[in-house]
Amino acid sequence: MATPLMVLSDEVEQALARRHPVVALESTIIAHGLPRPRNLRVAGELEGLVRAAGAVPATVAVLDGRAHIGLNKSQLERVADDPTLRKLGHRDLAPALATGASGATTVSGTAFLAARAGIRVFATGGLGGVHREWTTTQDESADLRLLGRTRITVVCAGVKSILDVPATLQRLETLGVGVIGYRTDRFPGFYLSDSGEPVDWTVTEPADVAAIMRSQDALDGPESALIVANPVRESEQLDPVLHDRVLADALAACGREGITGQAVTPFLLDYLVRHTGGASLEANLAAVRGNVHLATEIATAWSNAS
């Protein structure tokens, strides 16, 4: 629902009113995750994938103190080109709106706003999660708690392999967030098709996911998300041997240089990109494309069943 502080594009508003499929897309990957000018090309490509499959893309961002659900061409260009845009999780939304700030939304910020707008399906790359050495750092992504209380279906390639994957899965279970594997019984590792951890439930068709979403609503239980873990194709994943070697080197470098707190994730991701010759970035993009494609199929199945 649109409000003075939350603006739905005409395209998104009409699609929701007519119960046409809509897929939410985050903007952090555009503003902070990719080099310029490739980031704008990728943003257009992802929106194009959604439209080509008959759905409406809803890229989410905050511009001048207003949350936009669906961006026009000039707004998308601004997100891609403006280096001053902040990174906004859901806790940052209220101060950003109140102060007239602008920023790209993370997984938690996008999921929150998309759900408030009435969008049920969201495609992203990988979730945040529990960080390594949590017992000493207490570092955990805000994504997890937000998904524990937000009814939205998130299609992702698991969680970033720089995180503690088993601890993240345990945390999702504690928070009551459902996790299903799409045509896999293994939880993907973002750059890798298999993190080494199993999933309890597997589905094979988008209609299966839509059926689970209907069951969520019928049960009328706690408002929580459904994670659809969609692995990157093995042919497009980062070479596992290269991944393990470079990640070990990155973690060691992080310790040597005293990198802590919020600086850890960007340091490790940048290290991976530089020391894999960009291969980690290509695996990331392959995963995102696959997730957008699957999310569009799920949104269509959900729309047809509604």
N, C-alpha and C positions, 0 to 999 in steps of 0.2 A: 504494500500500500504506500503510495506517495505521500510525503509530508513536506512542510516547508524546508526541512533539512535533508530530506532524502528524495531524489529526483529520479524517476524512471524515464528512460527514453521512450519516445512514442512507439517505437518498434517493440520494445519489451512490454510496455503497458498493454498494447493491443494484443500481443501474443498471449499474455497471461489471462486477459479478459476472455479470449476465445479458446482458452485451454490448449493452445498450441505449445509444442515443446520449446523450452528455454534452457540454455546451459550457462551457468555462471562461470566466469573466468577471472582469475586474480590478475592484478596489475603489477605486483612486485617483480615478477619475472621480466616484465617489460622495462621497468624503471631501474631495477637494481641487479637483475640476474644475467643480463646479456650486454655485450658491447654495442655501442652505437656505430653505424646505423642499422646493424642487423636486427636489433631489438624491435624496430618498427616493422620490418619485413616479417618477422616471426609473429608479431601481434596480428598483422593482417592475415597471415597464413592460417593462424588458429581460428580466427573468426570466420575465415573462408571455409574451413573444414566443417564448421557447424552449419553454415548456411547451405553448403553443397549437399548436406544430408537432410535438408528441409526443416531445420530448427533455427532458433534465433539466439545469437550470442549475447551475453550480458557481461561485458567486461566491467569490473567494479573499481572505482577510484574515488578519492575525495578531492574536490577542486574548489578552492576559495570558500571553504567552510560548508560545502554541500556534498553529500554522498550521492554519487551518480551510479545508477544501476543501468549499464548500457552507455557506451560512449560513441559520439559521432567522430567523423574523421579528424577534425581539428583537435578534439579532446584527446583522442588516441595519440596524435602526433605530439601533443603537449606532454603527455605522460612519458613518451619515449625520449623526448628531447630536453626536458627540463632537469638539470642536475641538482636542483634544490629541493626536489620532491622528497618528503620524508617517507619512512617506512612505517605503516600504521597497522598494528594489531588491534584486536577489538577493544582493549583497554584504552587505546589512544584516540578512539573515535570521538568521544564526547569532548575532550579538550580541543581536538582538531576542528570540530564543527563550531565550537563556541568561540574560537579565536580566529576563524576564517582561514585556517591553514590548508595546505594542499599536500596530498601524499598518496602513495601506492599502497594498496591493501595486501596484507599477508593472507595466509590461509585462514587464520582466525578472524581477521577483519572481513574478509570476503564472505566466509561462511555465515557470519553474523548478519551482515547486511543483505545477502542474498535470501536467507531464510525469512528475514523481516519483510522482504519484498514479495514473498510468496513463491520463490524459486526453489525447486526441490532437488535439483541435480547440479553438481559443481565439479569441474575438472581441474586438476592441478598436477604438478610433477610428483613431488614427494612431501609427506607430512613432516612436521617437526616432531620431536619426541624427547625421550629421556636421554640426557647426555652421559657420556662415559664419565666414570668417577663421580657419579651422582651423590654417593654417600659423603663426599667431602665438599662438592660444589653446590648441591641442591639445585642444579640447573635442569629445568624441564620446560619444554616449549608450552606457551599458552594455548597452542592448538588443541592439546589434549583435553583440558578441562572445558574449553568452549564446546568441543564436539560432544562432550559428555552431557551437555544440556541444550543441544541445538538439533532439531529434526531436519537433517539434510543428508543427502547421499553424496559422498565424496569419492570420486574415481581418482586413484593415485597409483604410483608405482612403489607403494610401500613407504618406508621412511628412509631418509638419507643414511647411507652406510657408515658415515662418520659418527653416528649415534649408537647408543646401546639398544640394539634391536630387541633382544629378549625382554629387557626391562620395559621398553615401550609397549610391547604387546601385553605384558602383564598389567601395565598401567591402564591401557585401553579396556582390558577385561574388568579391572576394578571400577572403572568409570561407567561400565555398562554400555560401551560402544561396540556395536556388532562389527565383525570383520569377516568378510567372505573373499575367497579367492576366485578370480574369473578364469576358468579353464586351467586352474592350477591348484595343487594341494600344498604348495610352498609359498611362504610369504616373500614377496620380491624385495630386493635390496636397492631400489632406485636405479643405480647404474648397472646393477646385476639382476638377472631374472630370478635368482634364488638367493635369499639371505642366509639360508641354512636352517630357517625356522619353519615349522609347519603351520597351516591354518586348519581350523576345525570344520569349516564349511566351504564347499565348492559349488559354483553354478556354471552353466555352460552357455546360457543365452541371455540377452538383455531382458527378455520377458520374465526370466526367473528372478532377476533383481527387482523388477517392478512388482512382482508378486510378493516379495519379501517386504517391500515398502508398504504395500497394502496391508499386509499382516501387522506391521508396526502400528499403523493407524488403527486397525481393528482392535488390537490389544489395548490401545489407549493407555500405554504405560508411560514411564518417564520419557521426556523429550530428549532423545539422544540420536546421534548420527549413525549412519551405516557406511562403513568403509568398504569399498570395492577395490581389492588389491589386484591390479592389472599389470603383470610383468612385462617389461620391455622384451622384445623378441631376442632370442639368443643370438641371432645374426647381427643385432644392432647393439647388444650390450657392450660395456667396457670389458676388455680382456680380463678375466678374473685374476690371473697371475700378476698382470700389470697393476690392477686395482689394489690387490693386497700389498704389494711391495710399496707402491707410492703412498698408500694410506698409512702404512707403518712409518714411513719416512716423515710424513706430514705430522703425525702425532708426536714423533720424537722432536721435530723442529718446533712444534708448538710448546712443548715442555721446555726446551732449551731457551726459547725467546721469551718465556714468561707470559705467553698469551693466555688470558683468562676471560671469563664472563661472556658477554655478547660478542666479543671479538673473535672467539674461537671458531664459530661456524664460518664466517666469511674468510678467515685465514685458511682453514682446511680446504674449503671449496676452491679458493684461488690457487692453492698449492696443487690440488689435483689437476686443475685445468692446465697450469703451466708445466707440470712434470709428466703429463700424459700427452703432451703435444696437442691439446685441445680435444682429445678423444673423449674425456669425461663430459665435456660440454655437448658433444654430438650425441652421446648416449642419453644425456639429460633431455635433449630436444626430441629424440626418437621416442622416449617414454612419454613426454608431454603430448606429442601428436597422437600416439596410441590411446592415451587417456581421453583426449578430447573426442576422438572418433567414437570410443565406447560410451562415453557420457552422453553423446548425442543420440546413440541408439537406445540407451536406457531412458533418456528423457522422452523420446518418441514412444517407446513402449508404455511408459507411465502415462503420457498424454492420451494414448489410444485407449487405455484401460480406465481412465478417469471419467 
